[in-house]
Amino acid sequence: MGETEKPRLSRLTTILTQLQSKRIVTAKYLSEKHNVSTRTIYRDIKTLENSGIPIITEEGKGYSIMEGYHLPPILFTENEANALITIEQLIASNKDQSLIDNISSALEKIKAILKYSQKGNADLLTDRIYFGGNKNEKTTSNNLMQIQSAIIHFKLLKIDYNSSANKKTTRNIEPFAIYSINGNFLLIAYCRLRKDFRNFRIDFIETMVVQNQTFTPHNMTMQKYFKEYIQ
């Protein structure tokens, strides 16, 4: 194989991974990621199609792989495997139990496809990494995964909330986004009680019920929220 072919083969493999990991990928995104022209990306996509990969082109949107089509697991490099182990240990010090449980389950599945030698190294690295930061050494919430699901499905939440001033209220909120500051997760949501956007510390939510009712998304972005409500 000539030297000129190696970069392209590597690029094709990576493009295939990116197509599998996202619902839709644009030629512009791929060209910027690989530092090549969009014309080169068009040729790469055609090559993948000619090799039997069922790539769907959505005019004006981008590319995706046909639903239901699965490719064999892609092996991780040693550094990629080490990064996954580091993430696992970082999450283990988190305060939300639902996040810890789901990340651990997902990473177990990922580690199942590591090469035999990588599995031994992964076990070693797991015993040699520790992250502090959770001073209480305990989880203080268990709602993060449900909140994430409510965000993407536009589900109304009913919460009993105990503020930092120890004031308890019951709210119906329309969840918008989550961000983290100083080790705490905050939920940005439209509060129907206050008729405006508010942020709620997730560990201050005492009870939460996901309603069957859905809501219409607001004309809001993270950039707009921080500009109008934080700055």
N, C-alpha and C positions, 0 to 999 in steps of 0.2 A: 504494500500500500504506500503510495507516494506521500511525501510530507504535506502536500497541499490538500490531501483528502482527509487527513486526521482532524483538523479543526471542524470541517463540515460534518463529519460523522458524529463528533462530540456535540455539535450544535443541533443536529437532527434528533439525537437522543434526548437532549435537554428540552427541546421544543415539544417532543412527545410527552415528556413528564409534565410540562406546563399545561398542555392541553388536557391531561388527565386530572390535574389538580384544580382547574377552574371551570366554571360553567361555560364561559365564553372568553376568548382571547383575541385581541386585535393584532393586526399586522404591525401597527405602530408600536404597540407594547413590546412585541417580540423583536422588532428591529432595534429598539432602544436597549433592550436587555442584552442583545448579542452584538451590538455595535456594528450592524450591517444595514444595508438599504432595505426598504420595503420590497423592492424588486427581488432581492435575494431571498427574502422570506416567502414571497409568492412561489419562487422556484422550489424552496424547501418543502412547502406545503404540498406542491404538486408531486414531489419525489415521495413523500410519505403516502399520499393517495395512491400512487402507482405501485407502492409496496403492499397495498391491501388494507391500509388503515382507513376506516370509514369516517373521514373528516367531513363535517357538514359546514358549508359556507353560508352564513347569514348575511345577505347584502346590507351594507351599511353598519353592520355590527361587528362581525368577526368570525372566528372559527370555534368549533366544538367537536367533540367525538360523539358518534352516535350513541344514544342512550342504550344501556344494556351491554355495550361492548366492553370487555375487560381484557387487559393485557397482563402478562406475567409480572409478578412483583419485581421492582427495580432494586438492585442491591445498593446499599449505602456505602460511601467511602468511610474510612475510619474516623475522619474529622466530623462527618455528618452524624455518624452513630454517637460520637462523644457529645456532640451538641444536643442530641435528643436526651441523653442521660442527664446532662446539665439542666435542661428544661424540666425534666421530671423532678429533680431534687429541688429546683427553685420553686416549683408549684407546691411541693410537699410542705413548704413553710407558709403556705397561703392560709388565709383565715376562713375561706369558704369551703365547706366539706364537699359540696356537690361538684365543685371544680376539681378538687383533689381526686375524687372517685373516678370521674370521667376521664381525666388526663391519664391516670394510672392504667385504666382499662384500655385506652387507645394505645398507649405506649407499649403495653404488653403485646398487643397485636402487631405493632411495628417491629418490636424486638424478635418476634417469632420468625421473621424473614431475614434476620441478620445471618451472616455467615458464621460458621461454628466458632472460628477464632475470635470474631467480634463479640460473640455472646460472653465468652470468658472475660474479655477486656471490659465489657459493659458491666459485668458483675463487680469487677475490681474497682472500676471508676465510681460505681454507685456507693461503695463503702468509703471512698476517699473524697467525697464532695459534701459540704454542709453549708447551708445558707441560714443565717440568722435573720433577725428583723421582726419576727412575730414574737414580741416580748412576752406575751401571755402564754406562749407555747400551746395554744389551743385554738380551735376553730370558733368563730363567732357568728357565722351565718351558714345557711344551707339553701339559699335561694337563687344563686347566680345562674345556674343552668335553666331553671324555669323562666327567669327574667329574659335571658337570651332568646329562648323559644318564643316568648310573648312579643319581643321586639320584631322578630322576622315574620311572625304571623299576625301582627297588629291586633293582639288580644288585650282587652281591658283588664287591669289588675285592681283588686280591692285589697288595701293594706291597712293594718293597724300599725301606726308609726309613732315611735317614741323619740322625740327630738333631743338634741344635745342639751337643751334646757329642761329636759325631763317632762315635756308637754306631750300628752298622748292625743292623737287624732286618728280618725278613720277617713281614708281617702280613696276615691276612685281615680286612677291615674292611667294615662296613655303612655306606655314606655317608649322612649326614643333612642337612648344610647347609654353606654356605660363607659366611665373612665376611672382611672385609679390615681390616687394622690396620697402620698405618705403611707402607702401600704393598705389603704382603705379603698374599697370599691364604692363608687357613687353612681346612682341611677339618675339620668336626666329624663324627666317625664313631664307631660302636660297634666297639670293637676286640675281636675274639674271643680274642686272646692275653691281654689284660688283663682281659677280661670286664667292661668298663665303657666309658663314652664318653671319648674323647680328642680332642685337636685336633692336626692335622698340617699343618705348613707345606708348601704344594704344591710349592714349589721345592726342598724337601728329599726329595721322592719321586724316587728314581733310576730305577726302572722300575715300570710299572703294567700289570696285565692285568685287563680286565673279564671276569669269569666269566659262564658261562651260568646259574649258580645265582642264584636270587632269594631275598630274605629278607622276613620279615614286619615291617612298620614298627613301631618302638617307640612307646610312649606318651610322646612327647617333643615339646616345642615350643621355639622359640628362647627365649621368655621363661623357661621352666622350666630350660633348660640354663644360661643366664646366672645365674639365681638360685642354682642348686645347685652349679655348677662354677666360676663365675668370681668371683662376689661373695664 
